Amino acid sequence: MEASLWDNTKDRVKGSFPENRRLNAYLDEVYGQLFDCHKQLLSELKVITPDAIKKRFLGEDEQHKTLMQLVTFHQV
């Protein structure tokens, strides 16, 4: 993709070629997913930061427990 095809004001690829439309559709999809991550964090009353949104988007914000941690937790 050539840099001259990028529209800085719209943050989209210029033109109506099929590959340009696919890229713009992908950008719209990712934007929507990021917005959903922001809404989820808001509803959970979490601190909203770019890093928090990125981690939620990538699925890295969840605390995973080991089997031993779960057994210990439920024994108490």
TIVO-2410 file (N, C-alpha, C; in nm, 3 decimals):
# residues 76
REC num residu      c1      c2      c3 atome chaine
REC   1      M   0.084  -0.117   0.000     N      A
REC   1      M   0.000   0.000   0.000    CA      A
REC   1      M   0.089   0.123   0.000     C      A
REC   2      E   0.061   0.213  -0.089     N      A
REC   2      E   0.139   0.335  -0.100    CA      A
REC   2      E   0.092   0.439   0.001     C      A
REC   3      A   0.186   0.512   0.056     N      A
REC   3      A   0.153   0.614   0.155    CA      A
REC   3      A   0.067   0.725   0.094     C      A
REC   4      S   0.078   0.747  -0.035     N      A
REC   4      S   0.000   0.853  -0.100    CA      A
REC   4      S  -0.149   0.819  -0.105     C      A
REC   5      L  -0.185   0.693  -0.081     N      A
REC   5      L  -0.326   0.653  -0.082    CA      A
REC   5      L  -0.394   0.675   0.054     C      A
REC   6      W  -0.317   0.716   0.155     N      A
REC   6      W  -0.373   0.734   0.289    CA      A
REC   6      W  -0.430   0.874   0.303     C      A
REC   7      D  -0.552   0.884   0.354     N      A
REC   7      D  -0.618   1.012   0.380    CA      A
REC   7      D  -0.606   1.041   0.529     C      A
REC   8      N  -0.517   1.135   0.565     N      A
REC   8      N  -0.493   1.168   0.705    CA      A
REC   8      N  -0.614   1.229   0.774     C      A
REC   9      T  -0.697   1.301   0.701     N      A
REC   9      T  -0.813   1.366   0.764    CA      A
REC   9      T  -0.920   1.265   0.801     C      A
REC  10      K  -0.932   1.159   0.722     N      A
REC  10      K  -1.035   1.057   0.748    CA      A
REC  10      K  -0.979   0.932   0.813     C      A
REC  11      D  -0.847   0.922   0.822     N      A
REC  11      D  -0.781   0.801   0.872    CA      A
REC  11      D  -0.827   0.677   0.798     C      A
REC  12      R  -0.833   0.688   0.669     N      A
REC  12      R  -0.878   0.580   0.582    CA      A
REC  12      R  -0.795   0.579   0.454     C      A
REC  13      V  -0.802   0.467   0.383     N      A
REC  13      V  -0.737   0.456   0.253    CA      A
REC  13      V  -0.828   0.520   0.148     C      A
REC  14      K  -0.768   0.596   0.059     N      A
REC  14      K  -0.843   0.659  -0.050    CA      A
REC  14      K  -0.876   0.556  -0.157     C      A
REC  15      G  -0.981   0.584  -0.232     N      A
REC  15      G  -1.014   0.501  -0.346    CA      A
REC  15      G  -1.118   0.397  -0.316     C      A
REC  16      S  -1.171   0.341  -0.424     N      A
REC  16      S  -1.278   0.242  -0.407    CA      A
REC  16      S  -1.239   0.105  -0.463     C      A
REC  17      F  -1.110   0.081  -0.473     N      A
REC  17      F  -1.065  -0.051  -0.517    CA      A
REC  17      F  -1.104  -0.154  -0.410     C      A
REC  18      P  -1.130  -0.277  -0.450     N      A
REC  18      P  -1.172  -0.379  -0.353    CA      A
REC  18      P  -1.078  -0.395  -0.234     C      A
REC  19      E  -0.946  -0.392  -0.258     N      A
REC  19      E  -0.853  -0.408  -0.147    CA      A
REC  19      E  -0.857  -0.287  -0.052     C      A
REC  20      N  -0.883  -0.170  -0.107     N      A
REC  20      N  -0.896  -0.051  -0.023    CA      A
REC  20      N  -1.023  -0.059   0.062     C      A
REC  21      R  -1.130  -0.107   0.004     N      A
REC  21      R  -1.255  -0.124   0.078    CA      A
REC  21      R  -1.238  -0.227   0.190     C      A
REC  22      R  -1.168  -0.336   0.160     N      A
REC  22      R  -1.145  -0.439   0.263    CA      A
REC  22      R  -1.063  -0.383   0.379     C      A
REC  23      L  -0.960  -0.306   0.346     N      A
REC  23      L  -0.877  -0.248   0.451    CA      A
REC  23      L  -0.958  -0.149   0.536     C      A
REC  24      N  -1.038  -0.066   0.473     N      A
REC  24      N  -1.122   0.028   0.548    CA      A
REC  24      N  -1.225  -0.046   0.633     C      A
REC  25      A  -1.280  -0.154   0.581     N      A
REC  25      A  -1.375  -0.234   0.659    CA      A
REC  25      A  -1.306  -0.296   0.780     C      A
REC  26      Y  -1.184  -0.343   0.761     N      A
REC  26      Y  -1.107  -0.399   0.871    CA      A
REC  26      Y  -1.079  -0.293   0.977     C      A
REC  27      L  -1.040  -0.173   0.933     N      A
REC  27      L  -1.015  -0.064   1.027    CA      A
REC  27      L  -1.142  -0.031   1.106     C      A
REC  28      D  -1.257  -0.031   1.039     N      A
REC  28      D  -1.384  -0.006   1.107    CA      A
REC  28      D  -1.414  -0.114   1.210     C      A
REC  29      E  -1.386  -0.239   1.175     N      A
REC  29      E  -1.411  -0.351   1.266    CA      A
REC  29      E  -1.323  -0.342   1.391     C      A
REC  30      V  -1.195  -0.313   1.371     N      A
REC  30      V  -1.104  -0.301   1.485    CA      A
REC  30      V  -1.144  -0.182   1.572     C      A
REC  31      Y  -1.181  -0.072   1.511     N      A
REC  31      Y  -1.225   0.045   1.586    CA      A
REC  31      Y  -1.347   0.009   1.672     C      A
REC  32      G  -1.440  -0.065   1.615     N      A
REC  32      G  -1.558  -0.107   1.689    CA      A
REC  32      G  -1.522  -0.197   1.806     C      A
REC  33      Q  -1.428  -0.288   1.786     N      A
REC  33      Q  -1.384  -0.377   1.894    CA      A
REC  33      Q  -1.315  -0.298   2.005     C      A
REC  34      L  -1.235  -0.200   1.968     N      A
REC  34      L  -1.168  -0.117   2.068    CA      A
REC  34      L  -1.270  -0.036   2.147     C      A
REC  35      F  -1.371   0.014   2.078     N      A
REC  35      F  -1.477   0.089   2.144    CA      A
REC  35      F  -1.553  -0.002   2.242     C      A
REC  36      D  -1.578  -0.127   2.202     N      A
REC  36      D  -1.643  -0.223   2.292    CA      A
REC  36      D  -1.558  -0.250   2.416     C      A
REC  37      C  -1.427  -0.261   2.397     N      A
REC  37      C  -1.337  -0.281   2.511    CA      A
REC  37      C  -1.346  -0.162   2.607     C      A
REC  38      H  -1.352  -0.043   2.552     N      A
REC  38      H  -1.366   0.078   2.633    CA      A
REC  38      H  -1.496   0.074   2.712     C      A
REC  39      K  -1.605   0.037   2.647     N      A
REC  39      K  -1.735   0.030   2.715    CA      A
REC  39      K  -1.735  -0.075   2.824     C      A
REC  40      Q  -1.672  -0.190   2.801     N      A
REC  40      Q  -1.664  -0.295   2.901    CA      A
REC  40      Q  -1.589  -0.247   3.025     C      A
REC  41      L  -1.476  -0.181   3.003     N      A
REC  41      L  -1.398  -0.131   3.114    CA      A
REC  41      L  -1.476  -0.026   3.193     C      A
REC  42      L  -1.550   0.057   3.123     N      A
REC  42      L  -1.633   0.157   3.190    CA      A
REC  42      L  -1.739   0.089   3.276     C      A
REC  43      S  -1.804  -0.013   3.221     N      A
REC  43      S  -1.911  -0.080   3.296    CA      A
REC  43      S  -1.857  -0.155   3.417     C      A
REC  44      E  -1.730  -0.194   3.413     N      A
REC  44      E  -1.666  -0.263   3.524    CA      A
REC  44      E  -1.602  -0.166   3.623     C      A
REC  45      L  -1.618  -0.036   3.596     N      A
REC  45      L  -1.562   0.071   3.680    CA      A
REC  45      L  -1.410   0.061   3.693     C      A
REC  46      K  -1.346   0.018   3.585     N      A
REC  46      K  -1.200   0.008   3.582    CA      A
REC  46      K  -1.142   0.141   3.535     C      A
REC  47      V  -1.016   0.163   3.565     N      A
REC  47      V  -0.946   0.282   3.517    CA      A
REC  47      V  -0.924   0.267   3.367     C      A
REC  48      I  -0.961   0.370   3.292     N      A
REC  48      I  -0.949   0.366   3.147    CA      A
REC  48      I  -0.816   0.429   3.106     C      A
REC  49      T  -0.731   0.348   3.048     N      A
REC  49      T  -0.604   0.396   2.993    CA      A
REC  49      T  -0.585   0.329   2.857     C      A
REC  50      P  -0.500   0.386   2.773     N      A
REC  50      P  -0.473   0.318   2.646    CA      A
REC  50      P  -0.420   0.176   2.667     C      A
REC  51      D  -0.337   0.158   2.770     N      A
REC  51      D  -0.282   0.025   2.797    CA      A
REC  51      D  -0.392  -0.072   2.842     C      A
REC  52      A  -0.487  -0.023   2.922     N      A
REC  52      A  -0.597  -0.110   2.968    CA      A
REC  52      A  -0.683  -0.154   2.850     C      A
REC  53      I  -0.709  -0.061   2.758     N      A
REC  53      I  -0.789  -0.095   2.639    CA      A
REC  53      I  -0.713  -0.195   2.552     C      A
REC  54      K  -0.584  -0.172   2.536     N      A
REC  54      K  -0.501  -0.263   2.455    CA      A
REC  54      K  -0.500  -0.403   2.515     C      A
REC  55      K  -0.481  -0.411   2.647     N      A
REC  55      K  -0.478  -0.542   2.712    CA      A
REC  55      K  -0.612  -0.612   2.700     C      A
REC  56      R  -0.722  -0.539   2.715     N      A
REC  56      R  -0.855  -0.600   2.700    CA      A
REC  56      R  -0.873  -0.649   2.557     C      A
REC  57      F  -0.833  -0.569   2.460     N      A
REC  57      F  -0.845  -0.605   2.319    CA      A
REC  57      F  -0.766  -0.732   2.288     C      A
REC  58      L  -0.647  -0.742   2.345     N      A
REC  58      L  -0.560  -0.858   2.319    CA      A
REC  58      L  -0.590  -0.975   2.411     C      A
REC  59      G  -0.681  -0.957   2.507     N      A
REC  59      G  -0.715  -1.064   2.600    CA      A
REC  59      G  -0.608  -1.088   2.705     C      A
REC  60      E  -0.529  -0.985   2.734     N      A
REC  60      E  -0.420  -0.999   2.829    CA      A
REC  60      E  -0.453  -0.941   2.966     C      A
REC  61      D  -0.574  -0.892   2.986     N      A
REC  61      D  -0.607  -0.826   3.111    CA      A
REC  61      D  -0.670  -0.919   3.214     C      A
REC  62      E  -0.703  -1.039   3.177     N      A
REC  62      E  -0.767  -1.132   3.269    CA      A
REC  62      E  -0.663  -1.201   3.355     C      A
REC  63      Q  -0.695  -1.214   3.483     N      A
REC  63      Q  -0.607  -1.286   3.574    CA      A
REC  63      Q  -0.644  -1.434   3.566     C      A
REC  64      H  -0.552  -1.517   3.524     N      A
REC  64      H  -0.576  -1.661   3.515    CA      A
REC  64      H  -0.516  -1.728   3.637     C      A
REC  65      K  -0.590  -1.816   3.698     N      A
REC  65      K  -0.544  -1.888   3.816    CA      A
REC  65      K  -0.501  -2.029   3.775     C      A
REC  66      T  -0.402  -2.079   3.846     N      A
REC  66      T  -0.359  -2.217   3.822    CA      A
REC  66      T  -0.457  -2.310   3.892     C      A
REC  67      L  -0.452  -2.436   3.858     N      A
REC  67      L  -0.539  -2.536   3.922    CA      A
REC  67      L  -0.512  -2.542   4.072     C      A
REC  68      M  -0.386  -2.534   4.110     N      A
REC  68      M  -0.351  -2.539   4.252    CA      A
REC  68      M  -0.408  -2.417   4.326     C      A
REC  69      Q  -0.405  -2.300   4.264     N      A
REC  69      Q  -0.461  -2.181   4.326    CA      A
REC  69      Q  -0.612  -2.196   4.345     C      A
REC  70      L  -0.679  -2.255   4.249     N      A
REC  70      L  -0.824  -2.275   4.260    CA      A
REC  70      L  -0.857  -2.375   4.370     C      A
REC  71      V  -0.782  -2.484   4.378     N      A
REC  71      V  -0.806  -2.585   4.482    CA      A
REC  71      V  -0.784  -2.522   4.620     C      A
REC  72      T  -0.676  -2.448   4.634     N      A
REC  72      T  -0.647  -2.383   4.762    CA      A
REC  72      T  -0.757  -2.284   4.799     C      A
REC  73      F  -0.804  -2.207   4.703     N      A
REC  73      F  -0.909  -2.108   4.728    CA      A
REC  73      F  -1.037  -2.175   4.777     C      A
REC  74      H  -1.073  -2.287   4.716     N      A
REC  74      H  -1.199  -2.353   4.750    CA      A
REC  74      H  -1.190  -2.441   4.876     C      A
REC  75      Q  -1.071  -2.466   4.925     N      A
REC  75      Q  -1.055  -2.543   5.047    CA      A
REC  75      Q  -1.077  -2.457   5.171     C      A
REC  76      V  -1.061  -2.331   5.158     N      A
REC  76      V  -1.071  -2.240   5.274    CA      A
REC  76      V  -1.213  -2.225   5.318     C      A
***
